[in-house]
Amino acid sequence: MPKMKTKSSAKKRFMLTGTGKIKRKHAYHSHILTKKTTKQKRNLAYSDTVSKADESNVKKMLIM
């Protein structure tokens, strides 16, 4: 039986940290930025971690 492949969409969007958490980027930071405040754009620029509820699903997509 062949090896299971990692989901390509997931490997482009998520990254595992050293402690096993999953990093993600914020949405709404790619275009239509003129109407967003500087504070909002600054906070969207920083990465965040995936919530506990979604963590198992994302790990399944990354580690196949």
C-alpha positions as CSV (number, residue, x, y, z in Angstrom):
1,M,0.0,0.0,0.0
2,P,1.4,3.5,-0.9
3,K,2.2,6.2,1.7
4,M,-0.5,8.6,2.7
5,K,0.1,12.1,1.3
6,T,0.0,15.3,3.4
7,K,-2.7,17.7,2.3
8,S,-1.1,20.3,0.1
9,S,-3.5,23.0,1.2
10,A,-2.7,22.4,4.9
11,K,1.1,22.4,4.5
12,K,0.9,25.8,2.9
13,R,-1.2,27.3,5.7
14,F,0.0,25.7,8.9
15,M,3.3,25.2,10.7
16,L,4.2,23.0,13.7
17,T,6.1,24.7,16.5
18,G,8.8,23.0,18.6
19,T,6.3,22.4,21.4
20,G,3.8,20.7,19.1
21,K,1.3,23.6,18.7
22,I,0.1,24.7,15.2
23,K,0.8,28.2,14.0
24,R,-1.5,29.9,11.5
25,K,-1.9,33.3,9.9
26,H,-4.9,35.6,10.3
27,A,-7.4,36.1,7.5
28,Y,-8.4,39.5,6.0
29,H,-4.8,40.8,5.6
30,S,-4.3,40.4,1.9
31,H,-6.4,43.1,0.2
32,I,-8.9,45.9,0.8
33,L,-6.6,47.3,3.5
34,T,-7.5,51.0,3.1
35,K,-10.7,50.8,5.2
36,K,-9.0,48.9,8.0
37,T,-7.4,50.8,10.8
38,T,-3.6,50.6,11.5
39,K,-4.2,48.8,14.7
40,Q,-6.3,46.2,13.0
41,K,-3.8,45.6,10.2
42,R,-0.9,45.4,12.8
43,N,-2.8,42.7,14.8
44,L,-3.6,40.7,11.7
45,A,0.1,40.6,10.7
46,Y,1.0,38.5,13.7
47,S,0.6,34.8,13.7
48,D,-1.6,32.9,16.1
49,T,-2.2,29.3,17.2
50,V,-5.0,27.0,16.0
51,S,-7.7,26.5,18.6
52,K,-7.9,23.3,20.6
53,A,-11.2,22.3,18.9
54,D,-9.6,22.4,15.4
55,E,-6.1,21.1,16.4
56,S,-6.8,17.4,15.9
57,N,-8.2,17.9,12.4
58,V,-5.3,20.1,11.3
59,K,-2.8,17.5,12.7
60,K,-4.5,14.8,10.7
61,M,-4.1,16.9,7.5
62,L,-0.4,17.6,8.2
63,I,0.8,14.2,9.4
64,M,-0.6,11.6,7.0
